[in-house]
Amino acid sequence: MTKIEALKLYFGHDSFRPAQEGLINAILSGRDVLGVMPTGAGKSVCYQIPAMMMSGVTLVISPLISLMKDQVTQLKQAGIPGAYINSSLNSAQYREVLRRAADGRYKIIYVAPERLETEEFLRFAFETEISLVAVDEAHCVSQWGQDFRPSYLNIASFIEKNRKRPVVGAFTATATAEVKRDMERLLGLRDPLSLTTGFDRPNLYFQVARPKYKAAYFREVISRLGGRCGIVYCATRKTVDAVCGELQKQGISAARYHAGMEDEERRTSQDDFISDRVAVMVATNAFGMGIDKPDVRFVIHYNMTKNLESYYQEAGRAGRDGNPSDCILMFSRDDIRVAEYFIQSAEKSKELTERERRLLHRRDLDRLDKMIGYCETDGCLRAYILRYFGEKRRGRCGNCSNCRKGSRLK
């Protein structure tokens, strides 16, 4: 089976998107890769196609349980045998997955990074032909990234322990030049093919609003959006509950999602949104990673995020089908105070030295300053984002509130 035949069979596409074919060719030739591709660009295809063409098992290291479950469900729908291993499985289920994997029943296994350190999993891994290790959300390995996870630092050691070193692929949606260097170094990539596709999403309309009364402005925006499918991000659980309740009072089908809810309630909310039983999801940043819903027509940030990496990743969940969609950020000076509080109270890794903690804190404040700059600039919003990620853009885009001098929703 050729890669084009696999693409058609499993995903129904006749051609690859930019960068996909180059990354797939490199993996199939045995070369490590580093792919930085915006949300909706098809990162998963870059390792799923090789997984079906290579002889052994592909391990996909992923940070979130909900992301793994969604990805495995999509694999099964595509006819690809897959499974996941994380803390949601009990002991019997875990052993059964390992037994089936050892019998060659799965081509792709999603695994939490913490699992790589356990004796039982290591025994399985060293007795199994692992042809490819794909690191999803690879920016998590960098302490300078927006989602640093210390468990990602053990990935390189796990890879080197294998009897035959597998090909390694690192994938993420947003990364500055410094974070890309960290991914290559800390994951132990060897002479990787590094491809970064353009960060621009021309179908997305960007708007920053500075309303005097957020609640009133939000009601006005929602009424103009006319019941379309969307996500509303809020900085705190309390705001999520209040905004969701307000939408429901207006007769809008809305669900909520944050870490203070029971697991089952979060799963129900997510399933209702994915299945179109509710039109609007109101959530903290705990929601969204790995969600592949193409028809999200708007993403509203009720509060400013701590950094542009998080903002662009979350806003990028709109318009994955390529159709026009709105990304609206409602900014107030109070948002700065809340963001500073979150930065100050964030738990830092115990593995960091005191000097590294101070550097990381200063870096977080610097990223917050860049985020505030986005909210306050009178220049092109799209150009501001692209410059932040190292891309040059001349002139105005004509598709943001500063270029159009107002809302597209009027």
MITIMAR-277839 format. One line per 10 residues: for each residue x, y, z of N, C-alpha, C. Coordinates in steps of 0.02 Angstrom, whole numbers. Last residue first. Layout:
# MITIMAR-277839
X/Y/Z/X/Y/Z/X/Y/Z ~ ...
***
This chain:
# MITIMAR-277839
-1063/2156/619/-1112/2210/613/-1160/2198/556 ~ -962/2066/626/-1029/2042/640/-1082/2095/633 ~ -840/2118/616/-866/2087/555/-939/2068/563 ~ -814/2272/702/-832/2201/703/-858/2178/635 ~ -680/2386/651/-744/2367/681/-757/2293/676 ~ -580/2412/554/-604/2464/600/-674/2447/627 ~ -517/2322/479/-585/2341/457/-615/2396/499 ~ -399/2313/549/-396/2328/477/-464/2351/451 ~ -447/2283/676/-407/2344/666/-402/2363/593 ~ -515/2163/658/-553/2222/679/-513/2286/670
-466/2083/504/-466/2089/577/-499/2155/595 ~ -437/2075/367/-484/2027/398/-474/2024/474 ~ -339/2150/310/-408/2162/287/-458/2116/319 ~ -205/2148/341/-235/2086/315/-305/2097/287 ~ -82/2271/290/-139/2250/330/-174/2191/298 ~ 98/2251/267/33/2282/259/-20/2254/305 ~ 181/2094/272/180/2164/252/108/2189/247 ~ 248/1986/390/189/2002/349/190/2077/335 ~ 352/1853/441/345/1923/421/282/1932/378 ~ 355/1750/585/338/1758/515/329/1833/499
375/1724/720/433/1726/676/418/1733/603 ~ 270/1733/804/294/1666/789/347/1665/734 ~ 251/1870/804/269/1838/867/298/1768/854 ~ 207/1892/674/273/1916/694/297/1881/757 ~ 78/1838/685/127/1806/642/198/1828/659 ~ 16/1930/773/22/1859/791/78/1826/750 ~ 24/2048/696/53/2046/764/66/1973/784 ~ -50/2016/583/22/2029/576/57/2025/643 ~ -177/2011/641/-147/1950/611/-72/1958/605 ~ -197/2143/680/-194/2091/731/-161/2028/703
-119/2290/629/-151/2228/606/-142/2173/657 ~ -123/2414/763/-100/2385/700/-138/2321/683 ~ -151/2454/885/-197/2478/834/-175/2456/765 ~ -139/2348/1030/-112/2375/967/-167/2403/923 ~ -191/2287/1143/-190/2360/1141/-165/2390/1075 ~ -181/2150/1131/-246/2179/1148/-248/2255/1138 ~ -44/2136/1106/-93/2115/1055/-161/2149/1068 ~ 5/2177/1230/20/2216/1170/-27/2200/1113 ~ -34/2072/1309/-65/2138/1320/-54/2182/1259 ~ 56/1979/1257/-16/1967/1250/-55/2033/1259
177/2031/1297/164/2026/1225/89/2015/1213 ~ 159/2017/1436/167/2084/1407/153/2084/1332 ~ 160/1878/1445/99/1915/1461/101/1985/1432 ~ 293/1856/1413/241/1832/1367/174/1866/1381 ~ 350/1913/1528/364/1941/1462/312/1919/1411 ~ 302/1827/1625/281/1897/1627/294/1931/1560 ~ 371/1712/1587/298/1713/1587/271/1784/1587 ~ 502/1754/1607/480/1737/1540/404/1737/1535 ~ 504/1768/1745/513/1827/1703/490/1815/1632 ~ 486/1633/1778/436/1683/1799/442/1746/1757
601/1578/1725/537/1557/1698/483/1607/1716 ~ 697/1638/1807/698/1650/1735/631/1634/1704 ~ 660/1584/1930/657/1656/1921/656/1674/1847 ~ 685/1449/1903/617/1471/1921/609/1546/1911 ~ 822/1450/1882/778/1433/1827/706/1454/1841 ~ 864/1480/2013/878/1526/1959/832/1513/1899 ~ 823/1366/2080/793/1429/2098/805/1481/2043 ~ 798/1232/1960/837/1267/2010/801/1333/2025 ~ 670/1109/1939/702/1171/1919/742/1200/1976 ~ 601/1003/1988/666/988/1957/703/1052/1935
479/1043/2027/529/1035/2080/599/1022/2052 ~ 398/1163/1925/427/1097/1933/480/1096/1987 ~ 278/1272/2001/339/1262/1962/367/1193/1975 ~ 113/1322/1991/159/1274/2022/218/1262/1975 ~ 67/1492/1993/77/1430/1955/129/1386/1989 ~ 49/1614/2051/30/1556/2091/42/1490/2055 ~ 90/1705/1953/122/1706/2019/109/1642/2057 ~ 1/1676/1849/74/1668/1839/109/1662/1906 ~ -120/1711/1908/-109/1642/1887/-34/1628/1876 ~ -98/1849/1928/-110/1804/1986/-96/1732/1967
-89/1894/1797/-31/1900/1841/-37/1855/1902 ~ -221/1869/1758/-167/1833/1726/-104/1836/1768 ~ -290/1962/1839/-303/1890/1846/-246/1849/1817 ~ -237/2083/1790/-228/2065/1861/-239/1990/1871 ~ -282/2079/1659/-210/2080/1673/-197/2057/1744 ~ -419/2088/1671/-390/2026/1645/-315/2022/1660 ~ -443/2218/1707/-447/2167/1759/-417/2101/1736 ~ -442/2284/1587/-383/2290/1629/-384/2239/1685 ~ -509/2176/1459/-517/2228/1510/-454/2230/1552 ~ -566/2111/1303/-511/2131/1347/-533/2184/1397
-619/1980/1218/-648/2035/1256/-598/2054/1311 ~ -587/1924/1059/-559/1928/1126/-587/1990/1161 ~ -645/1814/938/-658/1878/972/-629/1875/1042 ~ -646/1751/787/-606/1743/848/-607/1811/884 ~ -755/1672/671/-737/1730/710/-699/1712/773 ~ -739/1609/502/-756/1601/573/-727/1660/612 ~ -765/1537/342/-756/1597/383/-780/1588/454 ~ -696/1368/326/-748/1419/314/-738/1478/361 ~ -608/1268/358/-587/1318/310/-638/1372/296 ~ -637/1185/460/-659/1163/393/-641/1213/339
-599/1251/572/-553/1199/547/-575/1171/480 ~ -657/1363/639/-647/1362/566/-600/1309/540 ~ -574/1367/797/-628/1390/752/-608/1378/680 ~ -460/1338/859/-511/1284/857/-572/1305/818 ~ -382/1449/868/-376/1408/809/-422/1349/806 ~ -398/1496/995/-436/1529/942/-436/1486/879 ~ -304/1409/1057/-376/1405/1073/-419/1437/1019 ~ -184/1448/997/-204/1378/996/-279/1371/1009 ~ -181/1583/1025/-186/1562/955/-206/1488/949 ~ -174/1583/1167/-229/1615/1132/-236/1588/1061
-55/1514/1194/-119/1486/1216/-177/1517/1177 ~ 35/1605/1134/34/1535/1115/-33/1504/1133 ~ 16/1726/1200/-9/1720/1132/-10/1648/1108 ~ -40/1712/1372/11/1717/1320/-20/1705/1252 ~ -147/1710/1457/-82/1730/1485/-29/1741/1431 ~ -298/1783/1382/-255/1728/1403/-188/1755/1429 ~ -437/1884/1433/-373/1878/1399/-334/1818/1426 ~ -605/1821/1431/-547/1851/1465/-484/1840/1424 ~ -684/1769/1338/-716/1816/1384/-663/1853/1424 ~ -654/1735/1180/-618/1736/1243/-649/1791/1287
-743/1638/1067/-742/1701/1105/-701/1692/1168 ~ -744/1572/914/-713/1563/979/-709/1631/1011 ~ -860/1507/793/-831/1562/831/-797/1536/894 ~ -890/1390/727/-893/1453/689/-865/1513/728 ~ -841/1231/705/-843/1284/757/-837/1351/722 ~ -835/1118/622/-884/1171/608/-892/1222/664 ~ -746/1015/656/-729/1060/600/-774/1121/594 ~ -670/961/793/-738/978/772/-732/1031/718 ~ -573/882/878/-573/890/805/-645/901/781 ~ -479/910/1018/-547/912/992/-546/927/917
-351/921/1067/-369/859/1034/-440/857/1007 ~ -400/1030/1191/-342/997/1161/-363/930/1131 ~ -523/1071/1252/-508/1086/1182/-450/1049/1152 ~ -520/1133/1419/-556/1104/1363/-524/1120/1296 ~ -448/1204/1509/-446/1132/1516/-480/1096/1458 ~ -470/1339/1500/-423/1310/1452/-413/1235/1460 ~ -648/1331/1533/-581/1356/1546/-534/1325/1494 ~ -799/1360/1434/-747/1319/1466/-687/1360/1487 ~ -944/1324/1351/-912/1375/1393/-862/1340/1437 ~ -1000/1284/1193/-964/1259/1250/-931/1317/1286
-1152/1283/1105/-1097/1323/1133/-1066/1288/1193 ~ -1248/1190/1065/-1215/1232/1014/-1152/1266/1040 ~ -1275/1017/1097/-1272/1086/1121/-1231/1126/1071 ~ -1272/913/1011/-1331/918/1055/-1333/985/1091 ~ -1163/889/931/-1209/943/912/-1274/943/952 ~ -1065/805/974/-1121/774/939/-1176/824/921 ~ -980/889/1044/-955/856/984/-1012/829/941 ~ -1066/923/1151/-1041/974/1105/-1018/942/1039 ~ -1089/801/1213/-1146/840/1189/-1124/893/1138 ~ -959/766/1250/-995/725/1201/-1054/763/1172
-933/867/1345/-892/862/1285/-928/822/1231 ~ -1030/837/1442/-1028/903/1410/-990/899/1344 ~ -991/707/1479/-1057/719/1450/-1059/786/1412 ~ -865/732/1534/-871/689/1475/-937/700/1439 ~ -901/812/1643/-859/840/1590/-865/799/1526 ~ -974/719/1716/-1008/779/1691/-967/811/1635 ~ -874/627/1747/-930/606/1706/-967/665/1676 ~ -787/701/1830/-764/675/1766/-823/658/1720 ~ -859/850/1901/-846/779/1903/-827/754/1833 ~ -773/1010/1892/-830/966/1881/-810/893/1888
-661/1087/1896/-698/1079/1958/-758/1034/1952 ~ -609/1104/1770/-579/1052/1812/-615/1042/1878 ~ -746/1125/1653/-688/1148/1690/-667/1094/1740 ~ -873/1166/1548/-818/1119/1555/-762/1152/1594 ~ -1048/1171/1497/-988/1199/1529/-936/1144/1538 ~ -1161/1209/1361/-1134/1164/1412/-1071/1196/1441 ~ -1313/1271/1289/-1243/1279/1309/-1225/1228/1362 ~ -1430/1334/1187/-1406/1269/1212/-1332/1273/1225 ~ -1511/1479/1240/-1458/1451/1197/-1434/1385/1227 ~ -1598/1549/1318/-1625/1496/1275/-1575/1466/1227
-1546/1633/1408/-1565/1663/1344/-1594/1611/1295 ~ -1509/1545/1506/-1567/1588/1519/-1592/1620/1455 ~ -1395/1494/1446/-1453/1450/1453/-1517/1490/1468 ~ -1312/1605/1460/-1330/1580/1393/-1393/1537/1397 ~ -1300/1610/1600/-1330/1666/1563/-1352/1644/1493 ~ -1232/1490/1628/-1300/1501/1654/-1336/1556/1617 ~ -1110/1518/1565/-1152/1463/1541/-1224/1471/1564 ~ -1067/1623/1646/-1079/1635/1574/-1123/1580/1546 ~ -1053/1560/1772/-1097/1618/1764/-1115/1628/1690 ~ -960/1457/1748/-1027/1441/1773/-1076/1499/1760
-849/1535/1705/-879/1484/1661/-951/1469/1683 ~ -822/1608/1821/-847/1643/1762/-879/1595/1712 ~ -778/1503/1903/-836/1544/1923/-865/1580/1863 ~ -663/1460/1838/-721/1416/1841/-785/1455/1858 ~ -585/1588/1735/-598/1553/1798/-660/1509/1794 ~ -574/1636/1604/-513/1626/1643/-525/1585/1706 ~ -660/1558/1466/-659/1603/1524/-598/1586/1567 ~ -712/1542/1298/-661/1528/1349/-662/1581/1403 ~ -835/1471/1207/-822/1531/1246/-772/1512/1301 ~ -861/1410/1044/-830/1399/1109/-819/1466/1142
-1002/1365/936/-943/1402/958/-919/1382/1026 ~ -1121/1366/805/-1080/1326/850/-1017/1364/871 ~ -1251/1494/806/-1198/1454/775/-1158/1416/828 ~ -1351/1579/850/-1356/1508/865/-1304/1464/833 ~ -1313/1714/807/-1371/1677/781/-1371/1602/791 ~ -1226/1814/833/-1198/1752/806/-1252/1703/786 ~ -1298/1912/895/-1282/1922/824/-1253/1859/792 ~ -1304/1864/1024/-1367/1871/987/-1354/1879/913 ~ -1170/1873/1060/-1201/1806/1054/-1266/1811/1014 ~ -1154/2012/1066/-1116/1972/1017/-1149/1905/1006
-1241/2046/1171/-1251/2075/1105/-1216/2033/1051 ~ -1184/1978/1278/-1253/1962/1257/-1267/1987/1187 ~ -1061/2046/1283/-1063/1975/1267/-1133/1954/1243 ~ -1100/2172/1326/-1070/2164/1259/-1074/2092/1237 ~ -1146/2141/1454/-1192/2170/1405/-1165/2161/1334 ~ -1027/2093/1512/-1086/2051/1510/-1135/2076/1456 ~ -935/2202/1504/-925/2140/1467/-989/2100/1458 ~ -940/2365/1482/-978/2314/1519/-976/2249/1480 ~ -848/2420/1397/-852/2447/1466/-889/2397/1510 ~ -747/2317/1290/-812/2343/1312/-809/2369/1384
-648/2302/1181/-633/2329/1248/-698/2359/1278 ~ -603/2169/1072/-654/2217/1096/-635/2239/1166 ~ -520/2114/934/-511/2131/1005/-563/2184/1023 ~ -533/1988/813/-560/2050/840/-542/2056/914 ~ -504/1904/661/-481/1919/729/-508/1987/751 ~ -566/1774/566/-571/1847/577/-553/1860/650 ~ -496/1647/470/-512/1671/537/-512/1747/540 ~ -449/1611/347/-522/1609/356/-543/1636/425 ~ -309/1612/352/-344/1667/320/-419/1669/332 ~ -201/1582/464/-265/1550/449/-310/1603/418
-25/1567/472/-83/1606/453/-144/1562/438 ~ 88/1495/494/41/1500/549/-25/1534/529 ~ 154/1381/376/133/1449/393/81/1448/448 ~ 246/1244/449/200/1272/399/180/1342/421 ~ 403/1190/471/354/1234/502/310/1262/448 ~ 502/1049/490/458/1086/445/408/1127/487 ~ 649/965/497/609/1013/534/568/1055/485 ~ 712/810/508/682/855/458/635/901/497 ~ 845/792/630/774/789/609/760/833/548 ~ 965/730/686/962/759/619/891/761/593
877/657/811/939/651/774/929/676/702 ~ 812/715/966/802/704/895/869/704/859 ~ 796/721/1106/850/683/1077/842/668/1003 ~ 711/803/1169/683/739/1146/735/696/1112 ~ 792/911/1192/768/874/1250/734/808/1231 ~ 822/962/1060/874/942/1107/848/894/1160 ~ 698/988/999/748/948/964/800/920/1013 ~ 636/1069/1095/606/1006/1075/657/960/1042 ~ 724/1180/1098/716/1138/1157/687/1070/1138 ~ 701/1234/972/768/1210/989/765/1163/1049
567/1270/988/585/1220/938/655/1191/952 ~ 579/1370/1084/545/1308/1103/561/1253/1053 ~ 644/1468/1007/676/1440/1066/645/1374/1087 ~ 550/1499/909/613/1469/889/648/1437/948 ~ 387/1446/973/436/1496/954/501/1461/935 ~ 248/1354/920/314/1353/953/357/1410/927 ~ 100/1263/902/130/1329/910/197/1322/946 ~ 73/1128/883/38/1178/842/72/1246/845 ~ 185/987/859/150/1037/900/119/1089/854 ~ 280/838/867/229/878/833/196/927/883
412/731/826/386/780/874/340/827/838 ~ 458/564/804/426/623/775/398/667/829 ~ 583/444/782/549/489/829/521/549/791 ~ 608/271/755/605/338/727/564/381/776 ~ 683/176/892/631/191/842/641/259/811 ~ 826/79/917/797/146/924/744/157/871 ~ 813/-74/986/822/-42/921/787/26/925 ~ 796/-79/1125/849/-119/1093/865/-91/1023 ~ 771/75/1213/746/22/1169/804/-14/1135 ~ 827/181/1278/830/116/1311/807/59/1266
799/294/1206/867/268/1201/873/199/1234 ~ 666/318/1245/682/301/1175/750/268/1170 ~ 680/352/1381/641/293/1361/660/270/1290 ~ 752/472/1368/782/414/1402/747/350/1383 ~ 656/553/1306/719/538/1272/753/477/1302 ~ 555/562/1405/542/529/1341/607/508/1307 ~ 569/634/1519/590/564/1522/583/528/1455 ~ 512/756/1501/585/754/1502/611/683/1503 ~ 378/745/1520/402/742/1451/478/737/1447 ~ 358/769/1654/358/699/1632/383/692/1560
348/909/1665/411/876/1681/415/803/1657 ~ 277/1010/1549/261/951/1590/325/912/1602 ~ 227/1172/1502/282/1128/1522/257/1071/1568 ~ 151/1255/1414/121/1197/1447/174/1148/1471 ~ 219/1353/1347/163/1374/1389/133/1317/1429 ~ 401/1334/1362/337/1329/1328/280/1345/1375 ~ 512/1327/1436/496/1393/1412/430/1393/1373 ~ 531/1195/1460/510/1235/1518/493/1307/1498 ~ 472/1081/1343/512/1142/1354/486/1181/1414 ~ 383/981/1322/449/962/1347/491/1023/1367
271/1031/1262/267/1018/1334/334/999/1364 ~ 284/1031/1127/308/1091/1162/308/1082/1238 ~ 219/919/1080/289/913/1099/317/974/1133 ~ 92/864/1055/99/922/1099/171/926/1125 ~ 157/696/1036/106/747/1023/112/803/1074 ~ 279/607/971/267/647/1031/218/703/1012 ~ 290/444/917/265/511/898/248/549/962 ~ 397/323/876/372/358/935/354/429/913 ~ 397/174/782/392/248/782/366/271/850 ~ 412/40/804/443/69/745/445/145/746
440/-77/918/413/-8/914/449/27/857 ~ 412/-236/950/442/-195/898/407/-127/894 ~ 431/-279/1123/388/-265/1066/426/-224/1014 ~ 502/-285/1236/489/-349/1204/447/-341/1140 ~ 504/-158/1283/568/-186/1263/561/-254/1229 ~ 370/-137/1317/401/-97/1264/464/-131/1238 ~ 349/-223/1427/311/-232/1365/348/-198/1307 ~ 437/-165/1518/446/-235/1499/410/-250/1433 ~ 380/-38/1531/447/-45/1502/460/-116/1479 ~ 261/-71/1594/259/-44/1526/327/-50/1493
310/-118/1718/268/-161/1676/267/-137/1604 ~ 380/-8/1772/415/-70/1755/375/-113/1707 ~ 357/160/1710/335/103/1750/366/38/1725 ~ 386/267/1631/432/254/1686/414/192/1726 ~ 286/288/1541/350/266/1514/400/247/1569 ~ 179/346/1603/179/274/1597/247/247/1574 ~ 193/482/1588/210/453/1653/216/377/1650 ~ 141/507/1460/213/507/1470/235/476/1536 ~ 13/394/1405/32/452/1445/107/450/1459 ~ -12/337/1238/12/324/1305/29/389/1340
-90/252/1107/-80/316/1141/-62/302/1213 ~ -38/148/981/-56/149/1052/-40/218/1080 ~ -73/71/829/-58/134/863/-82/130/935 ~ -101/-59/796/-48/-26/759/-26/39/793 ~ -143/-207/888/-147/-134/879/-88/-110/836 ~ -117/-342/897/-186/-322/882/-192/-247/867 ~ -1/-410/932/-4/-375/868/-73/-351/848 ~ 11/-461/1056/-13/-507/1004/-19/-474/936 ~ 41/-349/1128/95/-398/1118/76/-448/1064 ~ -88/-293/1130/-34/-259/1094/24/-307/1079
-153/-382/1212/-174/-376/1143/-120/-342/1101 ~ -82/-357/1331/-83/-425/1302/-102/-421/1228 ~ -107/-221/1354/-39/-243/1343/-37/-312/1310 ~ -245/-228/1374/-219/-189/1319/-148/-211/1303 ~ -247/-307/1490/-278/-333/1429/-253/-294/1368 ~ -186/-225/1585/-152/-287/1565/-181/-315/1500 ~ -287/-126/1590/-218/-109/1571/-182/-172/1546 ~ -397/-195/1640/-400/-165/1573/-330/-150/1547 ~ -348/-228/1767/-366/-281/1720/-368/-255/1649 ~ -327/-101/1826/-271/-148/1816/-286/-201/1765
-420/24/1731/-403/-13/1792/-350/-65/1775 ~ -385/178/1648/-393/105/1645/-379/74/1713 ~ -351/308/1668/-423/293/1668/-436/218/1664 ~ -215/326/1656/-241/313/1723/-316/299/1724 ~ -181/241/1499/-176/297/1545/-210/279/1611 ~ -169/195/1339/-148/173/1405/-139/235/1448 ~ -273/150/1198/-238/199/1240/-222/168/1308 ~ -272/89/1027/-290/85/1098/-254/141/1135 ~ -322/35/861/-285/76/909/-311/67/979 ~ -334/-2/694/-335/-32/761/-291/7/810
-432/95/588/-364/85/611/-366/56/682 ~ -553/137/537/-533/68/524/-461/53/544 ~ -600/258/573/-564/256/509/-541/185/492 ~ -651/230/697/-699/249/644/-666/247/575 ~ -531/210/763/-576/153/753/-627/168/698 ~ -482/341/764/-446/288/731/-492/229/714 ~ -578/407/844/-571/425/773/-533/372/733 ~ -549/344/965/-616/338/936/-614/353/861 ~ -420/390/984/-430/318/974/-500/306/944 ~ -445/528/1003/-403/506/947/-415/432/932
-522/529/1120/-549/556/1057/-511/530/997 ~ -431/475/1211/-495/441/1198/-524/465/1132 ~ -328/572/1210/-316/502/1189/-381/467/1170 ~ -393/684/1260/-365/686/1192/-355/615/1167 ~ -424/645/1389/-479/658/1343/-455/659/1271 ~ -294/635/1444/-336/575/1437/-391/587/1386 ~ -152/717/1376/-218/721/1406/-259/659/1392 ~ -25/706/1313/-30/730/1382/-98/725/1415 ~ 51/566/1229/0/619/1229/-13/641/1301 ~ 140/477/1115/142/503/1183/101/567/1185
108/339/1026/95/411/1024/93/436/1096 ~ 196/211/952/176/240/1016/166/315/1006 ~ 165/90/832/180/161/843/153/182/911 ~ 238/-69/801/187/-29/835/211/43/839 ~ 303/-121/640/290/-129/712/233/-86/737 ~ 312/-89/502/299/-158/524/278/-164/597 ~ 220/45/423/280/17/455/262/-49/489 ~ 98/90/382/143/64/331/206/32/359 ~ 31/142/487/-2/89/451/43/57/399 ~ 120/242/527/104/187/573/73/128/537
116/334/421/175/290/429/161/231/475 ~ -17/385/454/-3/352/390/60/308/396 ~ 4/442/582/-43/386/574/-33/349/508 ~ 91/548/572/116/486/604/68/428/596 ~ 20/638/495/92/632/483/122/571/518 ~ -107/646/545/-98/606/484/-23/593/472 ~ -91/738/648/-98/667/665/-87/622/604 ~ -89/866/588/-27/837/616/-33/762/625 ~ -179/951/512/-173/879/501/-109/848/526 ~ -209/1081/538/-167/1069/480/-155/995/467
-279/1112/653/-318/1098/593/-277/1081/532 ~ -161/1221/719/-221/1182/732/-261/1174/668 ~ -6/1224/624/-61/1254/662/-119/1207/670 ~ 142/1135/654/87/1145/608/27/1172/647 ~ 296/1079/656/258/1132/689/204/1154/640 ~ 382/932/671/331/966/633/293/1016/675 ~ 525/849/653/496/899/698/446/939/656 ~ 585/679/640/554/739/613/531/785/669 ~ 710/556/593/671/593/643/642/656/611 ~ 703/435/462/730/498/488/683/529/539
659/326/390/696/314/452/724/376/483 ~ 576/343/286/647/331/268/690/320/330 ~ 459/374/349/463/309/315/535/292/294 ~ 491/504/391/480/451/440/488/382/408 ~ 498/570/266/557/567/310/550/510/361 ~ 368/556/218/423/527/181/485/519/225 ~ 299/633/315/286/562/308/343/527/272 ~ 351/761/289/361/730/355/351/655/352 ~ 305/779/157/376/782/172/392/748/239 ~ 166/772/171/201/721/132/275/721/148
136/885/255/120/817/275/162/766/238 ~ 166/1010/196/213/981/245/198/908/262 ~ -2/1043/147/68/1065/150/106/1034/209 ~ -94/886/131/-89/957/144/-15/977/148 ~ -111/764/-1/-88/786/64/-90/862/70 ~ -259/697/-81/-193/729/-82/-176/753/-12 ~ -380/636/-61/-342/618/-122/-273/649/-125 ~ -451/562/86/-422/619/50/-382/594/-10 ~ -499/464/174/-542/487/120/-516/546/81 ~ -430/399/271/-452/467/286/-494/498/231
-400/268/230/-415/281/300/-445/350/314 ~ -387/274/87/-423/220/121/-446/240/191 ~ -310/388/59/-377/381/31/-418/330/70 ~ -192/357/129/-228/420/142/-300/416/118 ~ -155/238/67/-173/238/138/-213/300/157 ~ -126/288/-60/-179/238/-52/-202/234/20 ~ -19/369/-26/-79/400/-55/-138/352/-48 ~ 74/274/16/49/323/65/-14/358/39 ~ 30/109/-45/67/172/-47/38/220/4 ~ 42/-60/0/0/0/0/44/62/0
***
